């Protein structure tokens, strides 16, 4: 038993109607970023973010700009695989002002311009995103990142609208296996990113959320056996909506998984092995073995957020729509548990 195939959207579509509620024509998924996030209204409930994660040979580098309606939160973190040096810096800014910009279209330019943290995701229209990040005090060092992220013109991406109802909904865009080149410099240490072996993942989110939410997200983007392979699976938050954010990518072509995926893990021991499988079929059958846990906790009057992002290795298989199996062997990636009251 499998779930019904979701509607595929081909043409440019607006996420919201004139009142700011969900446009029914936007419910579905697209292989290109054709959905425009024209959010308005819904005071305090709108959530927007551009999250980038770049897997290099030696370093995982991540930068995020997010707007939660009552505050803007920007954060940058690094993980050196060998030494397991990890550091994260975040800043919280007022919700209004000219220091932060997030656009309605997935690849349009976004920036955070603050003395403690400058982040820019500049899309120049030439199938490249130029990411620059400067932080004067990053664990006592100056951090400067200068990365060029390539968007191969024929690649698919995952663009999905999740409908809880007309007033609460989320558009998520997950772009995988994007070849990346450049460097990240922290103090005297310089990490080089080569496009053959360094891949960026974009998580673009725009929506109107309920007060409380819980989700799982698993993702990986690597070169394996000379092929670019990307994994993207979500759980809990999409269950029962008729839509999923489940897909995998093989040399830029997406196989959409229309079934819900079940994440099994020990809430009290997240560093033990996870299981990630499709609910009814054997189309996704993965284990995830962790080696590092990133914890980000926010406890304020208005908002409580708990993120446990686990880095580790995926093993198992995923299945193409023609029935052929793609083995997954020791594929570096991340899986997370996120609980929010926001």
C-alpha positions as CSV (number, residue, x, y, z in Angstrom):
1,X,0.0,0.0,0.0
2,X,1.4,3.4,-1.0
3,X,0.0,6.9,-0.7
4,X,-1.5,8.7,-3.7
5,X,0.8,10.6,-6.0
6,X,0.9,14.2,-5.1
7,X,0.1,16.9,-7.6
8,X,3.0,18.3,-9.6
9,X,3.1,22.0,-10.2
10,X,4.8,23.2,-13.4
11,X,3.8,26.9,-13.7
12,X,4.6,29.9,-11.5
13,X,2.2,29.9,-8.6
14,X,1.6,32.2,-5.6
15,X,1.5,30.6,-2.2
16,X,-1.2,32.9,-0.8
17,X,-4.5,34.4,-2.0
18,X,-5.3,38.1,-1.7
19,X,-6.3,37.6,2.0
20,X,-3.0,35.9,2.9
21,X,-4.6,32.5,3.2
22,X,-3.3,29.4,1.4
23,X,-3.9,29.4,-2.4
24,X,-5.3,25.9,-3.1
25,X,-3.6,25.9,-6.5
26,X,-0.2,26.0,-4.6
27,X,-0.8,22.6,-2.9
28,X,1.6,20.2,-4.5
29,X,5.2,19.8,-5.3
30,X,7.5,21.2,-8.1
31,X,10.9,20.3,-9.5
32,X,11.8,24.0,-10.0
33,X,11.4,26.9,-7.5
34,X,8.2,28.3,-9.2
35,X,6.2,29.0,-6.0
36,X,6.2,32.7,-4.8
37,X,6.0,33.1,-1.1
38,X,3.7,36.2,-1.0
39,X,3.0,35.9,2.8
40,X,1.0,38.7,4.5
41,X,-1.2,39.1,7.6
42,X,-1.3,36.3,10.2
43,X,0.4,38.5,12.8
44,X,3.1,36.7,14.9
45,X,2.5,33.4,13.1
46,X,4.6,33.9,9.9
47,X,8.0,32.1,9.8
48,X,10.7,32.6,7.2
49,X,14.2,31.2,6.9
50,X,17.0,30.6,4.5
51,X,19.3,27.9,5.9
52,X,22.4,26.8,4.1
53,X,24.6,23.9,5.0
54,X,27.8,23.2,3.1
55,X,29.6,19.8,3.4
56,X,33.3,20.2,2.6
57,X,36.1,17.6,2.8
58,X,37.2,18.8,6.3
59,X,34.5,21.2,7.5
60,X,30.7,21.4,7.6
61,X,29.7,25.1,7.4
62,X,26.2,26.5,8.0
63,X,24.7,29.9,7.9
64,X,21.0,30.9,8.5
65,X,18.9,34.0,8.3
66,X,15.4,33.6,9.9
67,X,12.5,35.9,10.7
68,X,9.9,34.6,13.2
69,X,7.6,37.7,13.1
70,X,8.5,38.9,16.6
71,X,12.3,38.6,16.1
72,X,15.0,38.0,13.6
73,X,17.5,35.2,14.4
74,X,20.7,34.7,12.5
75,X,23.2,32.0,13.3
76,X,26.4,30.4,11.9
77,X,28.1,27.2,13.0
78,X,31.0,24.9,12.0
79,X,32.0,21.3,12.6
80,X,35.5,20.1,11.9
81,X,35.0,16.4,11.2
82,X,38.5,15.3,12.3
83,X,38.9,17.3,15.5
84,X,35.2,17.6,16.2
85,X,35.7,21.3,16.9
86,X,32.2,22.8,16.9
87,X,31.2,26.4,17.5
88,X,27.9,28.2,16.9
89,X,27.2,31.9,17.2
90,X,23.7,33.5,16.9
91,X,22.3,37.0,17.2
92,X,18.7,38.1,17.8
93,X,17.5,41.4,16.3
94,X,14.3,43.3,16.3
95,X,11.7,42.1,13.7
96,X,11.7,45.4,11.9
97,X,14.5,47.4,10.3
98,X,16.8,47.4,7.3
99,X,19.5,45.1,8.7
100,X,17.8,41.9,7.5
101,X,16.2,41.0,4.2
102,X,14.4,37.7,3.1
103,X,12.8,37.5,-0.3
104,X,9.7,35.9,-1.6
105,X,11.5,33.8,-4.3
106,X,13.7,30.9,-3.3
107,X,16.9,32.0,-4.9
108,X,16.6,35.7,-4.5
109,X,19.2,37.6,-2.5
110,X,19.0,37.5,1.3
111,X,21.2,39.3,3.9
112,X,21.8,40.1,7.5
113,X,24.0,43.2,8.0
114,X,25.0,43.7,11.6
115,X,28.3,44.6,13.3
116,X,28.5,41.2,15.0
117,X,27.5,39.2,12.0
118,X,27.3,39.9,8.3
119,X,25.7,37.2,6.1
120,X,24.9,37.6,2.4
121,X,23.4,35.0,0.0
122,X,23.7,36.8,-3.3
123,X,22.0,35.2,-6.4
124,X,23.5,36.9,-9.4
125,X,21.2,35.3,-12.0
126,X,24.1,33.3,-13.5
127,X,23.1,30.0,-11.7
128,X,25.4,30.8,-8.8
129,X,24.8,31.9,-5.2
130,X,27.7,33.9,-3.7
131,X,27.8,33.3,0.0
132,X,29.8,35.7,2.2
133,X,29.9,35.6,6.0
134,X,32.0,37.8,8.3
135,X,32.0,37.5,12.1
136,X,34.6,39.5,14.0
137,X,34.4,37.3,17.1
138,X,33.7,33.7,16.4
139,X,35.1,31.7,19.3
140,X,37.7,34.4,19.8
141,X,38.7,34.4,16.1
142,X,37.7,36.4,13.0
143,X,35.6,34.2,10.7
144,X,35.4,35.0,7.0
145,X,33.7,32.7,4.4
146,X,33.6,33.3,0.7
147,X,31.8,30.5,-1.2
148,X,30.4,30.1,-4.6
149,X,27.5,27.7,-4.8
150,X,26.6,26.4,-8.3
151,X,23.1,25.6,-9.4
152,X,23.4,23.1,-12.3
153,X,20.8,24.3,-14.8
154,X,19.2,20.9,-15.4
155,X,19.0,19.9,-11.8
156,X,15.7,19.3,-10.0
157,X,15.0,20.7,-6.6
158,X,12.2,19.8,-4.1
159,X,9.6,22.5,-3.7
160,X,6.6,21.5,-1.6
161,X,3.6,23.2,0.0
162,X,2.3,21.4,3.1
163,X,-1.3,22.3,3.9
164,X,-2.5,21.9,7.5
165,X,-5.5,24.1,6.6
166,X,-6.2,27.4,4.8
167,X,-4.7,29.5,7.7
168,X,-1.7,27.3,8.5
169,X,0.6,26.0,5.9
170,X,4.3,25.8,4.9
171,X,6.2,26.1,1.7
172,X,9.6,24.3,1.9
173,X,12.3,24.2,-0.8
174,X,15.1,21.8,-0.4
175,X,17.9,22.1,-2.9
176,X,20.6,19.4,-2.8
177,X,24.0,18.4,-4.2
178,X,25.0,21.9,-5.3
179,X,28.7,22.0,-6.1
180,X,30.5,24.6,-3.9
181,X,33.9,26.2,-4.1
182,X,35.8,28.8,-2.1
183,X,37.1,29.0,1.5
184,X,36.2,29.4,5.1
185,X,38.9,31.1,7.2
186,X,38.8,31.0,11.1
187,X,41.7,32.8,12.6
188,X,44.8,31.3,10.9
189,X,43.0,28.1,9.8
190,X,41.8,28.1,6.2
191,X,39.4,25.4,4.9
192,X,39.3,25.0,1.1
193,X,36.1,23.8,-0.6
194,X,36.5,22.1,-4.0
195,X,33.4,21.8,-6.2
196,X,33.9,18.1,-7.0
197,X,33.7,17.1,-3.3
198,X,31.9,19.9,-1.6
199,X,28.1,20.2,-1.7
200,X,25.6,22.7,-0.4
201,X,22.1,22.1,0.8
202,X,19.5,24.9,0.9
203,X,16.5,24.7,3.2
204,X,14.2,27.6,2.3
205,X,11.0,27.9,4.4
206,X,8.1,30.3,4.3
207,X,4.8,29.7,6.0
208,X,2.2,30.3,8.7
209,X,2.7,27.9,11.6
210,X,0.6,26.7,14.5
211,X,1.7,27.7,17.9
212,X,3.4,24.3,18.6
213,X,5.2,22.0,16.1
214,X,7.5,19.0,16.1
215,X,9.4,17.7,13.2
216,X,12.2,15.4,12.0
217,X,14.4,16.2,9.0
218,X,17.1,14.0,7.5
219,X,19.4,15.1,4.7
220,X,22.6,14.4,3.0
221,X,24.4,15.6,-0.2
222,X,27.6,13.8,-1.2
223,X,29.5,12.4,-4.1
224,X,29.2,8.6,-3.9
225,X,30.8,6.2,-6.4
226,X,31.2,9.1,-8.8
227,X,27.5,10.2,-8.6
228,X,26.0,13.2,-6.9
229,X,23.5,11.8,-4.4
230,X,21.1,13.8,-2.1
231,X,18.7,12.5,0.5
232,X,15.8,14.5,2.0
233,X,13.2,13.0,4.4
234,X,10.8,14.7,6.8
235,X,8.6,13.3,9.5
236,X,5.8,14.2,11.9
237,X,5.0,17.7,10.6
238,X,3.8,16.5,7.2
239,X,2.0,13.3,8.5
240,X,-1.6,13.2,7.4
241,X,-1.5,16.2,5.1
242,X,-1.4,14.2,1.9
243,X,2.0,15.9,1.1
244,X,5.5,14.9,2.0
245,X,9.0,16.4,1.7
246,X,10.5,13.0,0.9
247,X,12.7,12.6,-2.1
248,X,16.2,11.7,-3.2
249,X,18.4,13.0,-6.0
250,X,20.7,11.2,-8.3
251,X,22.9,13.3,-10.5
252,X,20.5,16.1,-10.2
253,X,17.3,14.2,-11.0
254,X,14.7,13.9,-8.3
255,X,12.7,10.8,-7.3
256,X,9.7,11.9,-5.3
257,X,8.6,9.6,-2.5
258,X,4.9,10.0,-2.0
259,X,4.7,8.0,1.2
260,X,5.2,9.2,4.8
261,X,8.5,8.3,6.3
262,X,8.8,7.0,9.9
263,X,11.7,8.0,12.0
264,X,12.5,5.7,14.9
265,X,15.1,6.7,17.6
266,X,15.5,6.8,21.3
267,X,14.4,10.2,22.6
268,X,16.7,9.7,25.6
269,X,19.7,8.5,23.7
270,X,19.8,10.3,20.3
271,X,23.4,9.2,19.7
272,X,22.3,5.6,19.3
273,X,21.3,4.3,15.9
274,X,18.2,5.6,14.1
275,X,15.9,3.9,11.6
276,X,14.3,5.9,8.7
277,X,11.8,3.9,6.6
278,X,8.8,4.5,4.4
279,X,5.6,3.6,6.3
280,X,4.2,0.9,4.0
281,X,6.7,0.0,1.3
282,X,10.5,-0.7,1.2
283,X,11.2,2.3,-0.9
284,X,13.2,4.0,1.8
285,X,15.1,1.7,4.2
286,X,17.9,3.4,6.1
287,X,19.9,3.3,9.3
288,X,21.6,6.4,10.6
289,X,24.7,6.1,12.9
290,X,25.5,9.3,14.8
291,X,28.9,10.7,15.6
292,X,28.2,14.3,16.8
293,X,25.2,16.0,18.4
294,X,24.5,19.8,18.0
295,X,22.1,21.1,20.6
296,X,20.4,24.5,20.2
297,X,18.0,25.5,23.0
298,X,16.0,28.7,23.2
299,X,13.8,29.5,26.2
300,X,12.1,32.9,26.2
301,X,8.7,34.1,27.3
302,X,7.3,34.0,23.8
303,X,9.3,31.1,22.3
304,X,10.6,27.7,23.3
305,X,12.7,25.9,20.7
306,X,14.8,22.7,21.1
307,X,16.9,21.5,18.2
308,X,18.9,18.3,18.3
309,X,20.8,18.0,15.0
310,X,22.7,14.8,14.8
311,X,25.6,14.3,12.3
312,X,26.3,10.8,11.2
313,X,26.3,8.2,8.4
314,X,23.4,6.8,6.5
315,X,23.4,3.1,5.3
316,X,20.7,1.1,3.5
317,X,18.9,1.8,0.3
318,X,16.3,4.0,-1.5
319,X,14.3,2.9,-4.6
320,X,13.7,4.6,-7.9
321,X,10.2,4.7,-9.3
322,X,11.1,2.0,-11.8
323,X,11.9,-0.4,-8.9
324,X,15.7,-0.2,-9.2
325,X,17.5,0.0,-5.9
326,X,20.1,2.6,-5.1
327,X,22.5,1.4,-2.3
328,X,23.5,4.0,0.3
329,X,26.8,3.3,2.0
330,X,28.4,5.4,4.8
331,X,26.9,8.6,3.5
332,X,27.6,11.6,5.6
333,X,24.6,13.7,6.6
334,X,22.4,14.9,9.4
335,X,19.1,14.0,11.1
336,X,17.3,16.2,13.6
337,X,14.5,16.5,16.1
338,X,13.0,20.0,16.4
339,X,10.4,21.0,18.9
340,X,9.1,24.5,18.8
341,X,6.5,26.6,20.7
342,X,6.6,29.8,18.7
